[in-house]
Amino acid sequence: MDTLAYLFPLLEALIRQFWLASSLHLSAPHESPTLLESFGQECLSERERQVAWLILRGHTGPEMAKELGITLGTLKNHRKRLYAKLNIGSQAELFRQFMLFQHRESRA
């Protein structure tokens, strides 16, 4: 267990680097939507998709609230609703859902 606690910061940093370096950038208006922009489009509100995008990009709660111009409480409400709509309970599950979505879309 101590080994896992020791490795967690390293794993977290590697995951953040992977996601930041991946193709999660928003496309220009004239381009087709990216996978990230399409993720949750059928069930999430625009604001919930913005919150999901920022989470997937590795932003912290305070960073997201500042970026969106909302309070932390409002951010938590958006996050709760998007988790409920996706039937998930954690950030890790959000990453998993996005990875599954990305896999499905790449095969289509």
C-alpha positions as CSV (number, residue, x, y, z in Angstrom):
1,M,0.0,0.0,0.0
2,D,2.9,2.4,0.8
3,T,4.2,1.7,-2.7
4,L,0.9,2.8,-4.3
5,A,0.9,6.0,-2.1
6,Y,4.4,6.7,-3.2
7,L,3.6,6.2,-6.9
8,F,0.4,8.1,-7.0
9,P,1.9,11.6,-7.6
10,L,4.0,10.2,-10.4
11,L,1.1,8.4,-12.0
12,E,-1.1,11.5,-11.7
13,A,1.6,13.7,-13.3
14,L,2.0,11.2,-16.2
15,I,-1.8,11.0,-16.8
16,R,-2.0,14.8,-16.8
17,Q,0.8,15.0,-19.3
18,F,-0.8,12.4,-21.5
19,W,-4.1,14.2,-21.6
20,L,-2.6,17.6,-22.1
21,A,-0.5,16.3,-24.9
22,S,-3.3,14.4,-26.6
23,S,-5.6,15.6,-29.2
24,L,-8.1,17.2,-26.8
25,H,-7.8,20.7,-28.3
26,L,-11.0,22.3,-29.5
27,S,-11.2,22.6,-33.3
28,A,-11.5,25.8,-35.2
29,P,-15.1,26.8,-36.1
30,H,-14.6,25.7,-39.7
31,E,-13.3,22.3,-38.8
32,S,-15.4,19.3,-37.8
33,P,-15.9,18.9,-34.1
34,T,-13.3,17.0,-32.1
35,L,-14.1,14.0,-30.1
36,L,-13.9,16.0,-26.9
37,E,-16.5,18.5,-28.2
38,S,-18.8,15.6,-29.2
39,F,-18.4,13.8,-25.9
40,G,-21.7,13.9,-24.0
41,Q,-23.4,16.0,-26.7
42,E,-26.5,13.8,-26.6
43,C,-27.2,14.2,-22.9
44,L,-25.2,17.0,-21.4
45,S,-25.9,20.7,-21.4
46,E,-23.3,23.0,-23.0
47,R,-22.1,24.1,-19.5
48,E,-21.8,20.5,-18.4
49,R,-19.8,19.7,-21.5
50,Q,-17.5,22.7,-20.7
51,V,-17.0,21.4,-17.2
52,A,-16.3,17.9,-18.5
53,W,-13.8,19.3,-21.0
54,L,-11.9,21.2,-18.3
55,I,-11.9,18.1,-16.1
56,L,-10.5,16.0,-18.9
57,R,-7.9,18.7,-19.6
58,G,-6.7,18.4,-16.0
59,H,-7.9,21.7,-14.5
60,T,-8.5,22.0,-10.8
61,G,-11.8,23.1,-9.3
62,P,-10.7,26.7,-8.6
63,E,-9.2,26.9,-12.1
64,M,-12.4,25.7,-13.7
65,A,-14.6,28.1,-11.7
66,K,-12.4,31.0,-12.7
67,E,-12.3,30.0,-16.3
68,L,-16.1,29.7,-16.4
69,G,-16.7,32.8,-14.3
70,I,-18.7,30.8,-11.7
71,T,-18.4,30.0,-8.0
72,L,-17.0,26.7,-6.7
73,G,-20.5,25.8,-5.5
74,T,-22.0,26.3,-8.9
75,L,-19.2,24.3,-10.4
76,K,-19.9,21.5,-8.0
77,N,-23.5,21.5,-9.0
78,H,-22.6,21.3,-12.7
79,R,-20.2,18.5,-11.9
80,K,-22.8,16.5,-9.9
81,R,-25.3,16.8,-12.7
82,L,-22.9,15.7,-15.4
83,Y,-21.8,12.8,-13.3
84,A,-25.5,11.8,-12.7
85,K,-26.3,12.1,-16.4
86,L,-23.3,9.9,-17.3
87,N,-24.1,7.5,-14.4
88,I,-20.7,7.9,-13.0
89,G,-19.4,8.9,-9.6
90,S,-15.8,10.0,-10.0
91,Q,-13.3,11.8,-12.2
92,A,-11.6,8.5,-12.9
93,E,-14.9,7.2,-14.3
94,L,-15.3,10.3,-16.4
95,F,-11.8,9.6,-18.0
96,R,-12.9,6.0,-18.5
97,Q,-16.2,7.1,-20.2
98,F,-14.3,9.4,-22.5
99,M,-11.8,6.8,-23.4
100,L,-14.6,4.3,-24.2
101,F,-16.3,7.0,-26.3
102,Q,-13.1,7.8,-28.1
103,H,-12.6,4.1,-28.8
104,R,-16.1,3.7,-30.2
105,E,-15.8,6.8,-32.3
106,S,-12.5,5.8,-33.8
107,R,-14.0,2.5,-34.9
108,A,-17.1,4.1,-36.5
